[in-house]
Amino acid sequence: MNAEIKHIYRYPVKGLSPQAMDAVDLAAGDYLPGDRRFAVALGSTPVTGGHHLEWMPKRNFLALVKNEKLATLETEFDDATGVLTIKRQGRQVARGKITDRIGRTMIEEFFTAYMKAEANGRPRLVEANPGNHLTDQPDPVVSVINLASIRDLERVVKQPVDHRRFRANIYIDGIEPWSEFEWIGKTVAIGNAEAEVTERIDRCAAINVNPETAERDLNIVKFLQAGFGHIDMGVFVRMTKAGSAALGEFLSSR
C-alpha cells in the first residue's frame, strides 16, 4: 500500500505558522528536525535557569487550543541566522534573533502587547533543551495524516476543511480514507527511512480554528465524533531507521 507524500511541514515555534519543506532528513528515535524547537511560554509558566526548557504540557504555552489569535500571524524562522520574522496581513510586525537574549526580548515584547491578558503576564520565548522538542507529546514522534481521511470528513462537514488545521508533519494521499489506522503496530517506509506506527492522534479544540481567518468557524471535533464515532485524525510514527523523505516519494506499509 503506497501513499504519496504531498506535504512536509515543520513548526519552528509551537502554536505559530508552519514552514513547508520539500525534503527532510529523519533520524531514528528523533523528532522531525526543527519541529517545535521554540515556544512562547505564558507569563504564569515557571521558567528558571535561562530560556531552555524540559518538555512541558501545552497548557504552559500560547497555543491555538486557547489562543486562536495566533493564527492571524505569518512567521518564518531562518536556521542559519536564528532570526524569527512575524508578519500580519503581509506586513512585518516583529523580527528578532531568537537564539540570543536581545532578539528574544524583542519577540517577547511583541507578544506581550499582541496577546494582552491571554499571555497571563509577560510571556517568555523559550527553546527546548538540546535533544528535546516542545511538541504536545513528551516522546519523539512524527505526525502523519491521510488527505483522503480529511476529504471523507468534508463529506460529513459539507464544506472544505483546510488540511493545515491539523498541524501535522507529513501529509499523504493515494490510499483509502482511514486506512492509516490499520497500520498501528506496523512498520512503514517513509522515503528511504523507516518508522513504527504507534497510535492514532486524538484531537482537541485547536483544529476548530481556521488557519486563514483565525476564527473558530467549525466544530471539527464534534463532526468527527458524530460522523465517525471518534475524535482521531492521523497517526504518530516513531522513527526506527534514519533516512530522507521528499515530496513525491512514498510512504508504504511493510
N, C-alpha and C positions, 0 to 999 in steps of 0.2 A: 504494500500500500504506500504509494508515493504522494507526497504533498509538496507543492512548490512553495518556496519561501518568497513571500510577496513584500513584506516589510520587516525591517530590523530597527528597533528603537532603543536608545538608552535615555535615561532621565538623570542628568548630572546633579540636579538639585531636586530633592524629594518634593513632590507637590507642584513643581513647575513644569513648563512645557517640554515635550520630547525633542530629541535630536535624531533625525533619520540617519541611518548608516547604510552604505552599500555592501559592506562586508564586515566581519568581526572575527577576531581570534578568540577561541574559547579554551579555557584551561580546566583540567579535571579538578573537581571539588571546589570550583570558584563560581563567582557571580559573572554576569556579563560585564566586561571591563567598563569602568567609569560609571556604572549604573548606581544611582542614589549614593554617590560619594559624599555629597553635601546635603544639608537640610537646614531649615530655618527653625530653630528651637523657640518655643514660646517663652515669653518673659518669666513665666512661672516654672519653667523647667530647670532643675538644678544642673548647672554647668560649672564644673570645677576643674582645676588643673589645666587651664588653657582651653583651646577650642576643639580639641579632639574628644570624641565620644565613643564609648562602647555602644553596642546595639541597644535601642530603646523602643518601646511601642509607639505607634504613630500618634497616639493622643498627646505626646510630648512636643509635637511639631505642628507648624502650619501645614495643613493638608486639605485636599478637596472635599474630604468627607464632611468637614465642618466649614471650610473657608473657600466657598465657590468663587469668590472674588479673584483668587489666584489665576483662574482660567482666562482672565482678561489680559494676562501678561504673556509676552513672547520673549523667550530667553534663549541665549546662546552662550555656551561655555567653550573657551579655547584652551585645549590641553597644553599647548606649547607655551602660552603666556600666563595661564591661570586666571584670565580675565572673564568675568561674567557680565554680559550685556543684557539689560532688561528694557524692553520696548512695550509701549501700549499704543495700539492702533497705528503701528508703524513708526512711532516717534520714540526716540531713546529717552528713557526717564531715569535710568541709573546705570552706572558702569563702575566696576572695581575689580582689582586683582584679589580674588578671594582666597588665595594661598598666602597672603600676608595680612598683617593686622590692619593697616590703613585701608586697604581695599575692602576687607570685611566690614569695617566700621561704616564705610560709605553705603554698602548694601544694607546693613542693619538700620541705618538712619532712614533709608527709603522705606523699608518695611514697617518701621515704627510709625511713620506718617501715613502710609498707604493702608495698613490694616487697622490702625487705631485700636479700639478696645478689643478687637478679635485677637490681638497679639498678646494679651494678658501681661502688659508691661513692655519693656524694651526687649525685642527678640534678639537672638544671637545666631549668627551664621556659623554653623559647626561643620566639622569634617569627621568622617568615620576614621577610627584608628586604622593604621595600616593592616591590610588583610581583611578588613571588615567593611560592611556597607550598611546604609541606613534604610534598608528595604523594610516592608511590613513584616517579613518573616526573618527570624533570627538565623535560620540556616541558609547556606549559599545555594540558591536555586535560580533558574531562568524560567520565565513565564512564556507560554506558547498558547496562541488562540487560533482556532479554525474559523476562517472567514465564512465558511458555509454555515456554521452554527449561528453566527450573527445574522446572516440572511434569513435563517429559519426563525430567529427571534423577531426580525422585521415583519414576518408573516403574522405574528401574534400582535405586535405593536401597531401594525398597519401604517407604518411610515418608516423612512430610513433611520438607521441607527449608526452613528459615526463610530467606526472601529476604535478611534482614539479614546473613546470613553473608558475603555478597559485597561489602558496604560500597560499593555504587555510588551515584552521584549521582541518576540518573534511572532509574526502572523503568517499563516499558511493557507493554501487553497488547493482544491482539486480532489478532496475526499468528501465523503458523506457527512451531513450535519451530525454533530455529537459523537462521531466515531472515534474521536480522540480519547473519549472516556474509556474506551476498550483497551487503551494502551497502558493503563495503570499497572505497575509492576513489570512492565516490559522494557526492553532496550530499543532505543531509536537512534538512527544515524541523522545527524544534523550537519549537512555538508559532509565533510570527512571527519567530524567529531562524533562522539557517541555520548548518550545520556540515558539514565533510567527515569522513566516517568513515575513520579512519586505520589501525586494526589491531584484531585480536582481543585479548582480555585473557587472558593465561596466568596460571594460578592457583598460589598457594603454600599452605603448610600453615595459614595464618591462617583459611581457610574451614572447616577441620575443627573450629573452636571454636564451640560452641553459644552464641549471644548471650544466651540465657535462663539457662543453668546454668553457663557458663564452663568446661564440660567439653569435652575433645576426644573427642566421642562418635561421630563418623562420619569415616571417611577419604574425604572428598569428592573429593580429588584422585585417589585410586585408583579410585573409582567412575566418574569422568569418563573416565579412561584406559581402563578395562575396558569401559565401555558405549559409548563414542563414539570411541575412538582418539585423543583429545586431552585436554588439561587446561585448555581455554578456557571461559570463561563471560563473555559480554558483549563490548562493543566500546568503544574510545575514539573520541571525536569531537573535532575541532579547530574551535572556533567561528570562522566566517568572516563572519558578519553579525550585528550586535547586535540584540537583541530580547528579548521576555519570553516566559516559558512558565509555565503553571499546570496544576494538577491538572484533569483532564477535557479538556484540549486535546490536540492530536495531534502525534505525530512521524511524518512521512511522507517516503518516499524520492522523489527527483526523477529 
